[in-house]
Amino acid sequence: MAETALGTRERLVRTASRLMQHQGYENAPIKQIVRDAEATLGSLYHFFPGGKQELAVAAIRFGDQEFAELLRSGLDSREDAAEAVGAVAAQLAAALHTSQWADGCPVTATALETLDRLPDIQAACADAFHNWQNLVAEKLLAAGIAEPDARDLAVTVINTLEGAEMTSQVTRSQSPLLTAGRHLTRLVRSYY
């Protein structure tokens, strides 16, 4: 669906999500969001009476769901949980390369930038990371890994992928993600 075919609220959320992913919260000015979304300031405050912060929370939730779909797709691509984790890393590496290293984690820049200053935004970011950890944990639990180990491994998988994704962006190379994927595959397999 083309962005212009979306409703105004949805265009605002998607535009804010994309800009915050690339520029962070502070460097995504409200005027740019409105302009790029082909909306008006009045419509922004109609849908988001709390202004930019309220819009940012919606944008983070949108990014959370978008990344969760990508994560779910990778996890579902292989029956074996260890291979699935490796497939996720490869999928992230390919997507990052395709975006010319621009489309990393949809919440990291905003999470770090708003830490301890904007609690609603920080909570939305924390919810996103927790959601992704749960998706990985479900796959690991289904593979027969005991719950405490599956939950701990899921945190390790998401943390490692996040760090590798950032390193891939900085170095403009798929190698950090692919290396992380190989090692995560071995780690998960060691729990079978």
C-alpha positions in Angstrom: 0.0 0.0 0.0 1.4 3.4 -1.0 2.1 5.8 1.9 -0.3 8.4 0.3 -3.1 5.8 0.3 -2.9 5.5 4.1 -4.9 7.6 6.5 -3.4 10.6 8.0 -2.8 9.1 11.4 -1.1 6.0 9.9 1.1 8.3 7.7 2.2 10.3 10.7 3.1 7.2 12.7 5.0 5.5 9.8 6.8 8.7 9.0 7.8 9.4 12.6 9.0 5.7 12.9 11.2 6.0 9.9 12.6 9.3 10.8 13.3 8.3 14.4 14.9 5.1 13.2 17.3 7.1 11.0 17.7 10.3 13.0 16.6 9.6 16.5 13.9 11.4 18.4 15.6 14.8 18.9 16.6 15.0 15.2 13.2 14.2 13.8 11.6 17.6 14.0 7.8 17.8 14.2 7.7 20.0 11.1 9.7 17.5 9.1 7.4 14.6 10.3 4.3 16.6 9.3 5.8 17.6 5.9 7.0 14.1 5.0 3.7 12.6 6.1 1.8 15.1 3.9 -0.2 16.2 6.9 -0.8 19.3 8.9 0.2 20.4 12.4 -3.5 20.5 13.2 -4.0 16.9 12.2 -1.0 15.8 14.2 -2.4 17.4 17.4 -5.9 16.0 16.5 -4.6 12.4 16.5 -1.9 13.0 19.1 -3.0 15.6 21.6 0.2 14.9 23.6 2.2 16.1 20.6 5.6 14.7 19.5 6.0 12.4 22.6 2.7 10.7 22.1 3.4 10.3 18.4 6.8 8.9 19.2 5.3 6.2 21.5 3.0 5.2 18.6 5.9 5.2 16.2 8.0 3.0 18.5 5.0 0.6 18.8 4.8 0.5 15.0 8.5 -0.1 14.7 8.2 -2.8 17.3 5.5 -4.6 15.3 7.4 -4.2 12.0 10.6 -5.7 13.5 8.6 -8.4 15.2 7.2 -9.5 11.8 10.7 -9.7 10.4 11.9 -11.6 13.5 8.9 -13.9 13.3 9.5 -14.5 9.6 13.2 -15.5 10.2 12.3 -17.7 13.2 9.5 -19.5 11.2 11.9 -20.0 8.2 13.6 -23.0 9.9 12.2 -25.8 12.0 15.4 -26.2 14.0 15.6 -23.3 16.6 19.3 -22.9 16.3 19.2 -22.7 12.5 16.2 -20.3 12.8 18.3 -17.9 15.0 21.1 -18.0 12.4 18.5 -17.3 9.7 17.3 -14.3 11.5 20.8 -12.9 11.6 21.2 -13.5 7.9 17.9 -11.9 7.1 18.8 -8.8 9.1 22.2 -8.6 7.3 20.5 -8.8 3.9 17.8 -6.2 4.9 20.5 -3.8 6.2 22.6 -4.2 3.1 19.5 -3.6 0.9 18.7 -0.4 2.8 22.3 0.7 2.2 23.0 0.4 6.0 20.2 2.9 6.9 17.4 0.7 8.4 18.8 -0.7 11.6 16.8 -1.3 14.8 13.7 0.8 14.8 14.0 1.8 18.4 17.7 1.9 19.4 18.5 5.5 18.5 15.4 6.8 20.3 15.9 4.5 23.3 19.4 5.7 23.9 18.6 9.3 23.2 15.6 9.5 25.6 16.9 7.4 28.4 15.9 8.8 31.8 14.3 11.9 30.2 11.1 10.7 28.6 9.6 7.8 30.6 6.7 7.0 28.2 9.1 6.7 25.2 11.6 4.7 27.3 8.7 2.3 28.4 7.7 1.8 24.8 11.3 1.0 23.8 11.6 -1.5 26.7 8.3 -3.1 25.7 9.6 -3.6 22.2 12.8 -5.3 23.4 10.7 -7.5 25.7 8.3 -8.4 22.9 11.2 -9.5 20.7 12.8 -11.5 23.5 9.4 -13.3 24.0 9.3 -14.2 20.3 12.7 -15.8 20.4 11.9 -17.5 23.8 8.7 -19.1 22.2 10.8 -20.6 19.5 13.4 -21.9 22.0 10.7 -23.3 24.3 9.1 -25.1 21.4 12.5 -26.7 20.7 12.4 -28.2 24.2 14.8 -25.9 25.9 13.9 -25.4 29.6 12.1 -22.2 30.4 14.8 -20.4 32.4 17.4 -21.2 29.8 15.1 -20.3 26.9 14.3 -16.9 28.5 18.0 -16.2 29.2 19.0 -17.3 25.7 16.3 -15.1 24.2 17.8 -12.1 25.9 21.2 -13.1 24.7 20.0 -13.5 21.1 18.3 -10.1 21.0 21.2 -8.3 22.7 23.7 -9.9 20.4 21.7 -9.2 17.2 21.2 -5.6 18.3 24.9 -5.1 18.9 25.8 -6.9 15.7 23.3 -4.8 13.7 24.8 -1.6 15.0 28.3 -2.8 14.2 27.2 -3.8 10.7 25.8 -0.3 10.1 28.9 1.4 11.4 31.2 -0.8 9.3 28.9 -1.1 6.4 29.4 -4.8 6.3 27.1 -7.8 6.8 30.0 -9.7 8.5 29.2 -8.7 12.1 25.6 -10.0 11.8 26.6 -13.1 9.9 29.3 -13.9 12.5 26.9 -13.3 15.3 24.4 -15.6 13.6 26.9 -18.4 13.4 27.9 -18.1 17.0 24.3 -17.8 18.2 23.4 -20.9 16.3 26.2 -22.8 18.1 25.1 -21.4 21.4 21.5 -22.4 21.0 22.4 -25.8 19.7 24.5 -26.4 22.8 21.2 -26.4 24.8 19.7 -29.4 23.0 
